[in-house]
Amino acid sequence: MTETQEVKFSDAAMAEIQRYISHYPEGRQKSALLPVLHIAQAEFGGWVSPEVMDKVAEILQIQPIEVYEVATFYTMFNLKPVGKHVLEVCRTGPCCLRGADEMIEMLKQKLNIEEGETTADGMFTLKPVECLASCGTGPMLQVREVYYENLDSEQRVDEFLQMMRSKEHEIPTWAK
Ligand code: FES
């Protein structure tokens, strides 16, 4: 979405947003902020621009800053355009003890990007995150709601990337 485009949710997305808002008492619609941000991210290409966050604030009848402070706190929200697959790589201590640094370095070299960047073909974004609660199977990463674990060798990293490039994984990361 470009900055000049109007932020307009689809009818289906608006219906879903209203369903979440209806879970809360009158005047407490801010409580639906997290799911509404998830809907917004899915609706607008996998990231939430300031314009999208402003629209969310308007829908929930809250101040834009209240949306910004939540969207910038949680790593699951992307604040700039991302690739088709967002590789959320765990870089917290236990995974580091099991080789997370090496896994991240391999991914950087093989994808020719740094942390936070997207590959030239728009396929992958490399995004370091904190503990994903799968410490015993590190080094690991998450793509959408799926965990990929024990990526502790070049062969496993290669197999993972090959699988993500295959037809079975054509659904964009940000798609519902
Ligand atoms: S430290 Fe990586 S999942 Fe917990």
py3Dmol code that shows the C-alpha trace and the ligand (Angstrom):
import py3Dmol

protein = """\
ATOM      1  CA  MET A   1       0.000   0.000   0.000  1.00  0.00           C
ATOM      2  CA  THR A   2       1.338   3.433  -0.861  1.00  0.00           C
ATOM      3  CA  GLU A   3       0.925   6.476   1.315  1.00  0.00           C
ATOM      4  CA  THR A   4      -1.435   8.079  -1.159  1.00  0.00           C
ATOM      5  CA  GLN A   5      -3.880   5.184  -1.077  1.00  0.00           C
ATOM      6  CA  GLU A   6      -6.862   5.438   1.217  1.00  0.00           C
ATOM      7  CA  VAL A   7      -6.817   2.927   4.058  1.00  0.00           C
ATOM      8  CA  LYS A   8      -9.972   0.909   3.571  1.00  0.00           C
ATOM      9  CA  PHE A   9     -10.625  -2.464   5.127  1.00  0.00           C
ATOM     10  CA  SER A  10     -12.529  -5.067   3.154  1.00  0.00           C
ATOM     11  CA  ASP A  11     -16.092  -5.797   4.213  1.00  0.00           C
ATOM     12  CA  ALA A  12     -14.984  -9.187   5.548  1.00  0.00           C
ATOM     13  CA  ALA A  13     -12.222  -7.612   7.636  1.00  0.00           C
ATOM     14  CA  MET A  14     -14.571  -4.948   8.987  1.00  0.00           C
ATOM     15  CA  ALA A  15     -17.081  -7.621   9.960  1.00  0.00           C
ATOM     16  CA  GLU A  16     -14.350  -9.468  11.824  1.00  0.00           C
ATOM     17  CA  ILE A  17     -13.247  -6.259  13.534  1.00  0.00           C
ATOM     18  CA  GLN A  18     -16.802  -5.506  14.625  1.00  0.00           C
ATOM     19  CA  ARG A  19     -17.114  -9.043  15.958  1.00  0.00           C
ATOM     20  CA  TYR A  20     -14.072  -8.507  18.192  1.00  0.00           C
ATOM     21  CA  ILE A  21     -15.279  -5.093  19.322  1.00  0.00           C
ATOM     22  CA  SER A  22     -18.643  -6.612  20.258  1.00  0.00           C
ATOM     23  CA  HIS A  23     -16.886  -8.814  22.826  1.00  0.00           C
ATOM     24  CA  TYR A  24     -16.314  -5.791  25.041  1.00  0.00           C
ATOM     25  CA  PRO A  25     -18.619  -3.342  26.845  1.00  0.00           C
ATOM     26  CA  GLU A  26     -19.528  -0.016  25.294  1.00  0.00           C
ATOM     27  CA  GLY A  27     -16.571   2.368  25.546  1.00  0.00           C
ATOM     28  CA  ARG A  28     -14.061  -0.448  26.025  1.00  0.00           C
ATOM     29  CA  GLN A  29     -13.415  -1.122  22.353  1.00  0.00           C
ATOM     30  CA  LYS A  30      -9.708  -0.489  22.897  1.00  0.00           C
ATOM     31  CA  SER A  31      -9.594  -3.997  24.372  1.00  0.00           C
ATOM     32  CA  ALA A  32      -9.903  -5.324  20.822  1.00  0.00           C
ATOM     33  CA  LEU A  33      -6.711  -3.581  19.752  1.00  0.00           C
ATOM     34  CA  LEU A  34      -4.438  -6.623  19.450  1.00  0.00           C
ATOM     35  CA  PRO A  35      -6.737  -8.716  17.252  1.00  0.00           C
ATOM     36  CA  VAL A  36      -7.619  -5.647  15.191  1.00  0.00           C
ATOM     37  CA  LEU A  37      -3.933  -4.980  14.585  1.00  0.00           C
ATOM     38  CA  HIS A  38      -3.505  -8.595  13.468  1.00  0.00           C
ATOM     39  CA  ILE A  39      -6.392  -8.165  11.052  1.00  0.00           C
ATOM     40  CA  ALA A  40      -4.903  -4.908   9.795  1.00  0.00           C
ATOM     41  CA  GLN A  41      -1.508  -6.498   9.244  1.00  0.00           C
ATOM     42  CA  ALA A  42      -3.054  -9.370   7.284  1.00  0.00           C
ATOM     43  CA  GLU A  43      -5.216  -6.983   5.300  1.00  0.00           C
ATOM     44  CA  PHE A  44      -2.458  -4.607   4.212  1.00  0.00           C
ATOM     45  CA  GLY A  45       0.420  -6.775   3.024  1.00  0.00           C
ATOM     46  CA  GLY A  46       1.920  -8.034   6.254  1.00  0.00           C
ATOM     47  CA  TRP A  47       2.794  -4.746   7.894  1.00  0.00           C
ATOM     48  CA  VAL A  48       1.129  -1.795   9.589  1.00  0.00           C
ATOM     49  CA  SER A  49       1.978   1.648   8.259  1.00  0.00           C
ATOM     50  CA  PRO A  50       1.307   4.822  10.265  1.00  0.00           C
ATOM     51  CA  GLU A  51      -1.727   5.385   8.042  1.00  0.00           C
ATOM     52  CA  VAL A  52      -3.060   1.926   8.842  1.00  0.00           C
ATOM     53  CA  MET A  53      -2.457   2.459  12.554  1.00  0.00           C
ATOM     54  CA  ASP A  54      -4.293   5.790  12.326  1.00  0.00           C
ATOM     55  CA  LYS A  55      -7.222   3.979  10.732  1.00  0.00           C
ATOM     56  CA  VAL A  56      -7.214   1.409  13.525  1.00  0.00           C
ATOM     57  CA  ALA A  57      -7.294   4.253  16.061  1.00  0.00           C
ATOM     58  CA  GLU A  58     -10.209   5.832  14.234  1.00  0.00           C
ATOM     59  CA  ILE A  59     -12.169   2.566  14.207  1.00  0.00           C
ATOM     60  CA  LEU A  60     -11.532   1.929  17.906  1.00  0.00           C
ATOM     61  CA  GLN A  61     -12.110   5.592  18.779  1.00  0.00           C
ATOM     62  CA  ILE A  62      -8.780   5.932  20.565  1.00  0.00           C
ATOM     63  CA  GLN A  63      -5.733   8.132  20.089  1.00  0.00           C
ATOM     64  CA  PRO A  64      -3.210   7.087  17.397  1.00  0.00           C
ATOM     65  CA  ILE A  65      -0.450   7.027  20.024  1.00  0.00           C
ATOM     66  CA  GLU A  66      -2.334   4.260  21.832  1.00  0.00           C
ATOM     67  CA  VAL A  67      -2.042   2.135  18.699  1.00  0.00           C
ATOM     68  CA  TYR A  68       1.593   3.085  18.012  1.00  0.00           C
ATOM     69  CA  GLU A  69       2.731   2.143  21.519  1.00  0.00           C
ATOM     70  CA  VAL A  70       1.234  -1.337  21.210  1.00  0.00           C
ATOM     71  CA  ALA A  71       2.345  -1.976  17.618  1.00  0.00           C
ATOM     72  CA  THR A  72       5.914  -0.926  18.399  1.00  0.00           C
ATOM     73  CA  PHE A  73       6.083  -3.044  21.557  1.00  0.00           C
ATOM     74  CA  TYR A  74       5.216  -6.461  20.130  1.00  0.00           C
ATOM     75  CA  THR A  75       7.605  -8.012  17.615  1.00  0.00           C
ATOM     76  CA  MET A  76       4.765  -9.764  15.814  1.00  0.00           C
ATOM     77  CA  PHE A  77       3.796  -6.483  14.224  1.00  0.00           C
ATOM     78  CA  ASN A  78       5.879  -5.326  11.277  1.00  0.00           C
ATOM     79  CA  LEU A  79       6.360  -1.594  10.920  1.00  0.00           C
ATOM     80  CA  LYS A  80       7.784  -1.685   7.413  1.00  0.00           C
ATOM     81  CA  PRO A  81       7.141  -3.807   4.316  1.00  0.00           C
ATOM     82  CA  VAL A  82       8.185  -7.443   4.641  1.00  0.00           C
ATOM     83  CA  GLY A  83       8.853 -10.369   2.360  1.00  0.00           C
ATOM     84  CA  LYS A  84       6.549 -13.248   1.604  1.00  0.00           C
ATOM     85  CA  HIS A  85       7.968 -15.256   4.486  1.00  0.00           C
ATOM     86  CA  VAL A  86       9.063 -13.551   7.703  1.00  0.00           C
ATOM     87  CA  LEU A  87      11.673 -15.718   9.407  1.00  0.00           C
ATOM     88  CA  GLU A  88      11.353 -14.894  13.092  1.00  0.00           C
ATOM     89  CA  VAL A  89      14.606 -16.241  14.454  1.00  0.00           C
ATOM     90  CA  CYS A  90      14.999 -16.742  18.188  1.00  0.00           C
ATOM     91  CA  ARG A  91      18.158 -15.135  19.521  1.00  0.00           C
ATOM     92  CA  THR A  92      17.617 -15.586  23.253  1.00  0.00           C
ATOM     93  CA  GLY A  93      20.148 -17.299  25.544  1.00  0.00           C
ATOM     94  CA  PRO A  94      19.027 -20.941  25.516  1.00  0.00           C
ATOM     95  CA  CYS A  95      18.790 -20.994  21.721  1.00  0.00           C
ATOM     96  CA  CYS A  96      22.172 -19.261  21.503  1.00  0.00           C
ATOM     97  CA  LEU A  97      23.645 -22.052  23.615  1.00  0.00           C
ATOM     98  CA  ARG A  98      22.282 -24.466  21.019  1.00  0.00           C
ATOM     99  CA  GLY A  99      23.677 -22.581  18.021  1.00  0.00           C
ATOM    100  CA  ALA A 100      21.257 -19.742  17.218  1.00  0.00           C
ATOM    101  CA  ASP A 101      24.081 -17.376  16.313  1.00  0.00           C
ATOM    102  CA  GLU A 102      25.420 -19.863  13.793  1.00  0.00           C
ATOM    103  CA  MET A 103      21.946 -20.442  12.331  1.00  0.00           C
ATOM    104  CA  ILE A 104      21.353 -16.709  11.981  1.00  0.00           C
ATOM    105  CA  GLU A 105      24.761 -16.244  10.367  1.00  0.00           C
ATOM    106  CA  MET A 106      24.026 -19.025   7.863  1.00  0.00           C
ATOM    107  CA  LEU A 107      20.677 -17.465   6.990  1.00  0.00           C
ATOM    108  CA  LYS A 108      22.288 -14.058   6.528  1.00  0.00           C
ATOM    109  CA  GLN A 109      24.916 -15.469   4.203  1.00  0.00           C
ATOM    110  CA  LYS A 110      22.590 -17.692   2.202  1.00  0.00           C
ATOM    111  CA  LEU A 111      19.951 -14.966   1.798  1.00  0.00           C
ATOM    112  CA  ASN A 112      22.507 -12.186   1.398  1.00  0.00           C
ATOM    113  CA  ILE A 113      20.731  -9.927   3.871  1.00  0.00           C
ATOM    114  CA  GLU A 114      21.277  -8.565   7.346  1.00  0.00           C
ATOM    115  CA  GLU A 115      18.893  -8.816  10.267  1.00  0.00           C
ATOM    116  CA  GLY A 116      15.755  -6.808   9.624  1.00  0.00           C
ATOM    117  CA  GLU A 117      16.229  -6.854   5.857  1.00  0.00           C
ATOM    118  CA  THR A 118      14.269  -8.484   3.035  1.00  0.00           C
ATOM    119  CA  THR A 119      15.789 -10.438   0.142  1.00  0.00           C
ATOM    120  CA  ALA A 120      15.905  -8.761  -3.253  1.00  0.00           C
ATOM    121  CA  ASP A 121      13.299 -11.185  -4.606  1.00  0.00           C
ATOM    122  CA  GLY A 122      10.906 -10.286  -1.802  1.00  0.00           C
ATOM    123  CA  MET A 123      10.811 -13.879  -0.589  1.00  0.00           C
ATOM    124  CA  PHE A 124      12.308 -13.661   2.912  1.00  0.00           C
ATOM    125  CA  THR A 125      12.595 -11.160   5.751  1.00  0.00           C
ATOM    126  CA  LEU A 126      15.005 -12.018   8.559  1.00  0.00           C
ATOM    127  CA  LYS A 127      13.633 -10.835  11.886  1.00  0.00           C
ATOM    128  CA  PRO A 128      15.341 -11.572  15.229  1.00  0.00           C
ATOM    129  CA  VAL A 129      12.912 -12.058  18.106  1.00  0.00           C
ATOM    130  CA  GLU A 130      13.115 -13.077  21.732  1.00  0.00           C
ATOM    131  CA  CYS A 131      12.269 -16.481  23.220  1.00  0.00           C
ATOM    132  CA  LEU A 132       9.520 -18.337  21.383  1.00  0.00           C
ATOM    133  CA  ALA A 133       9.127 -20.915  24.150  1.00  0.00           C
ATOM    134  CA  SER A 134      10.718 -23.745  22.240  1.00  0.00           C
ATOM    135  CA  CYS A 135      14.073 -23.514  23.976  1.00  0.00           C
ATOM    136  CA  GLY A 136      14.739 -27.265  24.029  1.00  0.00           C
ATOM    137  CA  THR A 137      14.567 -27.561  20.263  1.00  0.00           C
ATOM    138  CA  GLY A 138      16.738 -24.619  19.321  1.00  0.00           C
ATOM    139  CA  PRO A 139      18.112 -23.216  17.232  1.00  0.00           C
ATOM    140  CA  MET A 140      14.688 -22.481  15.893  1.00  0.00           C
ATOM    141  CA  LEU A 141      12.570 -19.968  14.053  1.00  0.00           C
ATOM    142  CA  GLN A 142       8.913 -19.264  13.410  1.00  0.00           C
ATOM    143  CA  VAL A 143       7.133 -18.557  10.148  1.00  0.00           C
ATOM    144  CA  ARG A 144       3.519 -17.528  10.673  1.00  0.00           C
ATOM    145  CA  GLU A 145       2.273 -19.908  13.364  1.00  0.00           C
ATOM    146  CA  VAL A 146       4.636 -22.751  12.470  1.00  0.00           C
ATOM    147  CA  TYR A 147       7.868 -23.584  14.304  1.00  0.00           C
ATOM    148  CA  TYR A 148      10.953 -24.922  12.482  1.00  0.00           C
ATOM    149  CA  GLU A 149      13.289 -26.471  15.010  1.00  0.00           C
ATOM    150  CA  ASN A 150      16.737 -27.995  15.427  1.00  0.00           C
ATOM    151  CA  LEU A 151      18.193 -25.950  12.563  1.00  0.00           C
ATOM    152  CA  ASP A 152      21.630 -26.852  13.839  1.00  0.00           C
ATOM    153  CA  SER A 153      23.463 -27.703  10.633  1.00  0.00           C
ATOM    154  CA  GLU A 154      23.959 -26.233   7.186  1.00  0.00           C
ATOM    155  CA  GLN A 155      22.086 -29.171   5.699  1.00  0.00           C
ATOM    156  CA  ARG A 156      19.004 -28.491   7.838  1.00  0.00           C
ATOM    157  CA  VAL A 157      19.099 -24.772   7.049  1.00  0.00           C
ATOM    158  CA  ASP A 158      19.383 -25.568   3.329  1.00  0.00           C
ATOM    159  CA  GLU A 159      16.481 -28.005   3.528  1.00  0.00           C
ATOM    160  CA  PHE A 160      14.394 -25.434   5.364  1.00  0.00           C
ATOM    161  CA  LEU A 161      15.039 -22.716   2.763  1.00  0.00           C
ATOM    162  CA  GLN A 162      14.373 -25.118  -0.094  1.00  0.00           C
ATOM    163  CA  MET A 163      11.078 -26.128   1.490  1.00  0.00           C
ATOM    164  CA  MET A 164      10.030 -22.519   1.994  1.00  0.00           C
ATOM    165  CA  ARG A 165      10.741 -21.786  -1.657  1.00  0.00           C
ATOM    166  CA  SER A 166       8.685 -24.760  -2.812  1.00  0.00           C
ATOM    167  CA  LYS A 167       5.118 -24.548  -4.054  1.00  0.00           C
ATOM    168  CA  GLU A 168       3.670 -25.878  -0.804  1.00  0.00           C
ATOM    169  CA  HIS A 169       4.712 -22.673   0.870  1.00  0.00           C
ATOM    170  CA  GLU A 170       3.324 -20.139  -1.562  1.00  0.00           C
ATOM    171  CA  ILE A 171       0.903 -18.620   0.943  1.00  0.00           C
ATOM    172  CA  PRO A 172       2.308 -15.244   1.943  1.00  0.00           C
ATOM    173  CA  THR A 173       3.444 -14.968   5.524  1.00  0.00           C
ATOM    174  CA  TRP A 174       0.922 -12.269   6.214  1.00  0.00           C
ATOM    175  CA  ALA A 175      -2.056 -14.055   4.629  1.00  0.00           C
ATOM    176  CA  LYS A 176      -4.766 -15.360   6.839  1.00  0.00           C
TER     177      LYS A 176
END
"""
ligand_1 = """\
4
FES
S 15.400 -19.347 23.850
Fe 14.787 -19.791 21.840
S 12.815 -20.563 22.074
Fe 13.404 -20.034 24.079
"""
view = py3Dmol.view(width=600, height=400)
view.addModel(protein, "pdb")
view.setStyle({"model": 0}, {"cartoon": {"style": "trace"}})
view.addModel(ligand_1, "xyz")
view.setStyle({"model": 1}, {"stick": {}})
view.zoomTo()
view.show()
